[in-house]
């Protein structure tokens, strides 16, 4: 069964290990060999570029904007090495060609738009680079808006500039991602986005009471706007124990069943957060996604429903936005 994953942090791992050919095979959660085993159609690769990353050994960038370019260049080196197996997709027509080419698609993303730094022209620059998804915030305030931590940020929404960015992304054909965004910021996106948006790696807050997850009203809003939420494999977002270090398939299934009840089957996708999460994972890497398929079948999900979760729902959003 074909698969689309809306979020992984594998580029970060590649950045700190300069050996060539790592995209083909590595010890991370995601590589081409593992993606082939999972019958991947497309993997979204996020460039995670927070300020503290610029202070790490082995990073040449001195600011977030430079770091985006450094991560981009590192990833593109790997894509060039594996160009017979992977290609960067920039529009829906590129995704349609994957079936005949036999290649796996790579959708480029930025996690946390601090690198935009109040400069609207950078959205065009990132679009020209081939970036097609931007997660508006991470765990710090930026020129677009506020994250969902600490708690006092939850009622602070998008800035005027953030609203301008949302409109610019709509205009260009870039996917808006509300994972990590404050509750007020989420509702600002609902108000100002004219196209479907995603929560690329977020679960249901009722089951996992972490602010990173979506309330029932948010799930309904994502669904009503034609978007999707990508099920996050991070253990801290799956149960009432927000400090848990153990991810179990049964908990993933609980969130999928719940979101289906609240928002319908059409708003569920995959957003593993692989290579951005730790702990003990029952699904150890992206090659083992069949464990979740088997569990969903046991719970009564039909083949058609699983296909929607696995790739068709995300594909619908990409067709409408890109």
Secondary structure per residue as TSV (DSSP state, phi and psi in degrees):
chain	resnum	aa	ss	phi	psi
A	1	X	-	360.0	127.3
A	2	X	-	-60.1	153.9
A	3	X	E	-141.4	141.5
A	4	X	E	-124.5	127.6
A	5	X	E	-112.1	128.5
A	6	X	E	-87.3	-5.4
A	7	X	E	-161.9	125.0
A	8	X	E	-145.2	158.4
A	9	X	-	-109.9	28.1
A	10	X	H	-61.0	-32.2
A	11	X	H	-58.5	-34.0
A	12	X	H	-61.3	-41.7
A	13	X	H	-65.0	-39.3
A	14	X	H	-65.8	-35.3
A	15	X	H	-60.2	-38.7
A	16	X	T	-90.7	0.3
A	17	X	-	-132.6	109.4
A	18	X	-	-87.6	2.7
A	19	X	-	-62.7	138.4
A	20	X	T	-74.9	147.4
A	21	X	T	85.2	12.6
A	22	X	T	-70.0	-27.0
A	23	X	T	-65.7	-30.6
A	24	X	T	-68.0	-45.0
A	25	X	S	-156.3	130.8
A	26	X	-	-154.8	-176.5
A	27	X	S	-98.5	12.9
A	28	X	S	-83.4	-178.0
A	29	X	S	-72.9	-25.7
A	30	X	-	-129.5	128.2
A	31	X	-	-152.4	174.6
A	32	X	H	-64.3	-37.6
A	33	X	H	-61.8	-43.9
A	34	X	H	-69.7	-38.7
A	35	X	H	-62.8	-37.9
A	36	X	H	-64.2	-39.8
A	37	X	H	-63.5	-29.9
A	38	X	T	-91.2	5.1
A	39	X	T	58.5	42.1
A	40	X	E	-66.4	133.1
A	41	X	E	-88.5	-42.9
A	42	X	E	-154.8	136.5
A	43	X	E	-119.8	128.7
A	44	X	E	-86.1	124.3
A	45	X	E	-109.4	116.8
A	46	X	E	-92.1	137.9
A	47	X	E	-95.9	103.6
A	48	X	E	-89.9	109.1
A	49	X	-	-128.9	64.4
A	50	X	-	-79.7	163.0
A	51	X	G	-57.0	-41.0
A	52	X	G	-64.3	-21.3
A	53	X	G	-67.1	-28.6
A	54	X	G	-69.3	-14.8
A	55	X	G	-93.3	-3.8
A	56	X	S	-81.4	148.0
A	57	X	T	-64.6	136.5
A	58	X	T	95.2	-5.1
A	59	X	-	-103.2	126.3
A	60	X	-	-86.3	-27.1
A	61	X	-	-62.1	144.2
A	62	X	S	-107.9	-7.0
A	63	X	S	-148.6	170.6
A	64	X	H	-64.2	-37.9
A	65	X	H	-63.9	-44.1
A	66	X	H	-63.2	-36.0
A	67	X	H	-66.4	-39.5
A	68	X	H	-56.5	-45.9
A	69	X	H	-66.0	-38.1
A	70	X	H	-65.3	-42.9
A	71	X	H	-67.6	-40.0
A	72	X	H	-60.3	-48.2
A	73	X	H	-63.1	-39.8
A	74	X	H	-64.2	-43.5
A	75	X	H	-67.5	-41.5
A	76	X	H	-65.7	-29.1
A	77	X	H	-59.9	-43.3
A	78	X	H	-69.5	-38.8
A	79	X	H	-62.8	-39.6
A	80	X	H	-62.8	-42.0
A	81	X	H	-62.2	-35.6
A	82	X	T	-109.5	31.8
A	83	X	T	-64.7	-16.1
A	84	X	T	-79.7	-10.7
A	85	X	T	-120.4	-23.1
A	86	X	E	-140.0	146.6
A	87	X	E	-141.8	145.0
A	88	X	E	-77.9	129.5
A	89	X	-	-100.8	137.7
A	90	X	-	-122.5	-18.2
A	91	X	S	-147.2	168.4
A	92	X	H	-62.2	-33.8
A	93	X	H	-59.8	-33.3
A	94	X	H	-64.8	-37.9
A	95	X	H	-68.9	-38.9
A	96	X	H	-60.8	-30.8
A	97	X	T	-76.8	-14.5
A	98	X	H	-61.8	-36.2
A	99	X	H	-60.5	-39.1
A	100	X	H	-84.8	-28.3
A	101	X	H	-79.5	-24.9
A	102	X	-	78.8	4.9
A	103	X	-	-91.6	159.3
A	104	X	E	-93.7	135.6
A	105	X	E	-83.8	146.5
A	106	X	E	-119.6	119.5
A	107	X	E	-100.7	122.8
A	108	X	E	-86.9	137.4
A	109	X	E	-137.4	160.4
A	110	X	E	-117.8	129.7
A	111	X	E	-103.1	110.5
A	112	X	S	88.1	107.7
A	113	X	G	-89.2	31.3
A	114	X	G	-60.8	-28.2
A	115	X	G	-67.7	-18.6
A	116	X	G	-66.7	-38.7
A	117	X	T	52.7	40.6
A	118	X	T	76.8	9.4
A	119	X	-	-109.6	102.7
A	120	X	T	-62.1	-28.0
A	121	X	H	-64.3	-18.9
A	122	X	H	-71.9	-25.8
A	123	X	H	-63.7	-43.3
A	124	X	H	-64.0	-41.8
A	125	X	H	-59.4	-45.6
A	126	X	H	-66.9	-37.4
A	127	X	H	-61.0	-44.6
A	128	X	H	-64.3	-27.8
A	129	X	H	-72.7	-19.5
A	130	X	T	108.3	5.2
A	131	X	E	-74.5	131.3
A	132	X	E	-125.7	2.1
A	133	X	E	-144.5	136.0
A	134	X	E	-131.2	123.0
A	135	X	E	-81.9	116.6
A	136	X	S	-58.5	-44.4
A	137	X	-	-132.4	163.5
A	138	X	-	-118.6	-143.8
A	139	X	S	-88.5	34.2
A	140	X	S	-149.9	156.9
A	141	X	-	-72.7	139.9
A	142	X	-	-134.8	-173.1
A	143	X	S	-69.0	-13.5
A	144	X	S	-91.4	-31.9
A	145	X	-	171.0	-157.8
A	146	X	-	-118.7	145.4
A	147	X	B	-82.9	179.4
A	148	X	S	-89.2	9.3
A	149	X	-	-135.0	146.9
A	150	X	S	-69.9	179.1
A	151	X	G	-56.4	-34.9
A	152	X	G	-66.0	-13.1
A	153	X	G	-81.4	-15.1
A	154	X	T	-61.3	-27.9
A	155	X	T	-96.5	8.3
A	156	X	-	-104.0	126.1
A	157	X	-	-100.7	-153.3
A	158	X	-	-68.3	147.7
A	159	X	-	-78.2	170.8
A	160	X	H	-58.6	-37.7
A	161	X	H	-66.5	-38.7
A	162	X	H	-60.2	-40.7
A	163	X	H	-63.4	-39.9
A	164	X	H	-62.0	-39.9
A	165	X	H	-65.9	-43.7
A	166	X	H	-55.4	-46.0
A	167	X	H	-66.9	-37.8
A	168	X	H	-66.3	-40.5
A	169	X	H	-64.7	-41.3
A	170	X	H	-57.3	-45.0
A	171	X	H	-63.6	-42.7
A	172	X	H	-78.6	-30.4
A	173	X	T	97.1	51.2
A	174	X	-	-118.6	142.9
A	175	X	E	-82.8	126.6
A	176	X	E	-86.6	131.2
A	177	X	E	-118.4	124.1
A	178	X	-	-101.3	3.1
A	179	X	T	-59.8	139.2
A	180	X	T	79.9	-12.9
A	181	X	B	-76.6	147.4
A	182	X	-	-60.2	159.8
A	183	X	H	-58.9	-45.2
A	184	X	H	-63.9	-37.4
A	185	X	H	-64.1	-39.1
A	186	X	H	-55.4	-49.0
A	187	X	H	-70.0	-26.2
A	188	X	H	-67.0	-38.2
A	189	X	H	-64.5	-42.8
A	190	X	H	-55.5	-42.0
A	191	X	H	-72.3	-38.6
A	192	X	H	-105.1	-14.7
A	193	X	-	-85.1	131.4
A	194	X	S	-93.9	-0.9
A	195	X	S	-128.1	162.6
A	196	X	-	-58.0	146.5
A	197	X	-	-126.2	171.5
A	198	X	E	-128.4	154.7
A	199	X	E	-107.7	93.8
A	200	X	T	-63.6	-30.0
A	201	X	T	-148.7	75.7
A	202	X	-	-143.7	150.1
A	203	X	-	-116.0	-161.3
A	204	X	B	-94.2	125.3
A	205	X	T	-68.8	-27.0
A	206	X	T	-60.8	-39.5
A	207	X	T	-89.3	-34.0
A	208	X	S	-125.0	95.8
A	209	X	-	-74.7	49.0
A	210	X	-	-102.6	139.8
A	211	X	T	-62.8	-14.8
A	212	X	T	-71.0	-16.7
A	213	X	S	-91.9	168.9
A	214	X	B	-98.2	138.8
A	215	X	-	-72.3	168.1
A	216	X	H	-58.3	-43.0
A	217	X	H	-63.2	-35.5
A	218	X	H	-67.7	-44.3
A	219	X	H	-57.3	-44.6
A	220	X	H	-63.0	-39.2
A	221	X	H	-67.0	-41.3
A	222	X	H	-58.0	-46.9
A	223	X	H	-63.2	-45.9
A	224	X	H	-64.1	-27.2
A	225	X	T	-91.5	6.3
A	226	X	T	78.4	15.3
A	227	X	-	-94.9	-169.0
A	228	X	E	-142.1	157.4
A	229	X	E	-115.3	129.7
A	230	X	E	-88.1	122.5
A	231	X	E	-64.0	122.0
A	232	X	-	-90.5	134.6
A	233	X	-	-89.4	2.2
A	234	X	-	-67.2	126.5
A	235	X	G	-60.1	-33.6
A	236	X	G	-65.8	-17.8
A	237	X	G	-102.4	5.0
A	238	X	T	-105.3	-25.8
A	239	X	S	-133.6	-179.9
A	240	X	S	-66.7	-20.8
A	241	X	-	-85.1	93.7
A	242	X	T	-73.6	-0.4
A	243	X	T	-110.7	11.3
A	244	X	-	-62.3	144.7
A	245	X	-	-116.3	15.4
A	246	X	E	-124.7	120.6
A	247	X	E	-102.0	125.0
A	248	X	-	-119.0	143.4
A	249	X	H	-58.5	-37.7
A	250	X	H	-58.4	-32.8
A	251	X	H	-74.5	-35.4
A	252	X	H	-60.4	-43.5
A	253	X	H	-62.7	-39.7
A	254	X	H	-59.2	-43.0
A	255	X	H	-67.8	-41.2
A	256	X	H	-62.9	-44.0
A	257	X	H	-63.2	-41.4
A	258	X	H	-67.4	-46.3
A	259	X	H	-64.0	-34.7
A	260	X	H	-61.4	-42.3
A	261	X	H	-65.0	-37.6
A	262	X	H	-84.0	-46.8
A	263	X	H	-113.8	-10.7
A	264	X	-	95.9	159.9
A	265	X	G	-64.8	-24.9
A	266	X	G	-75.9	-7.1
A	267	X	G	-106.1	12.5
A	268	X	E	-108.8	133.9
A	269	X	E	-141.3	-169.5
A	270	X	E	-110.7	134.9
A	271	X	-	-144.9	68.7
A	272	X	-	-53.7	-36.1
A	273	X	-	69.2	20.6
A	274	X	B	-56.7	144.9
A	275	X	T	67.5	7.3
A	276	X	S	-121.6	1.0
A	277	X	-	-126.8	154.0
A	278	X	-	-118.8	-154.9
A	279	X	S	83.4	-171.5
A	280	X	E	-97.6	117.5
A	281	X	E	-109.3	124.9
A	282	X	S	-65.1	-35.0
A	283	X	S	-94.0	100.7
A	284	X	-	-71.3	-28.1
A	285	X	S	-162.1	179.7
A	286	X	G	-71.9	-9.3
A	287	X	G	-77.7	-11.6
A	288	X	G	-106.5	25.5
A	289	X	T	-66.1	-16.8
A	290	X	H	-63.1	-21.9
A	291	X	H	-62.0	-39.5
A	292	X	H	-73.9	-38.2
A	293	X	H	-58.3	-47.3
A	294	X	H	-61.8	-40.9
A	295	X	H	-66.4	-38.1
A	296	X	H	-67.1	-38.3
A	297	X	H	-63.4	-40.9
A	298	X	H	-61.6	-33.9
A	299	X	T	-82.5	2.1
A	300	X	T	96.4	6.7
A	301	X	-	-70.1	136.8
A	302	X	-	-81.0	166.0
A	303	X	H	-58.3	-42.0
A	304	X	H	-63.5	-41.8
A	305	X	H	-64.7	-42.1
A	306	X	H	-66.4	-38.6
A	307	X	H	-61.2	-37.5
A	308	X	I	-63.7	-44.8
A	309	X	I	-64.9	-41.7
A	310	X	I	-71.0	-38.8
A	311	X	I	-157.9	-27.7
A	312	X	I	-68.7	-37.6
A	313	X	H	-66.6	-46.4
A	314	X	H	-63.5	-38.2
A	315	X	H	-63.8	-38.3
A	316	X	H	-60.0	-44.8
A	317	X	H	-62.6	-44.1
A	318	X	H	-63.7	-38.7
A	319	X	H	-63.9	-37.1
A	320	X	H	-79.1	-29.8
A	321	X	H	-99.4	-44.6
A	322	X	-	-70.6	360.0
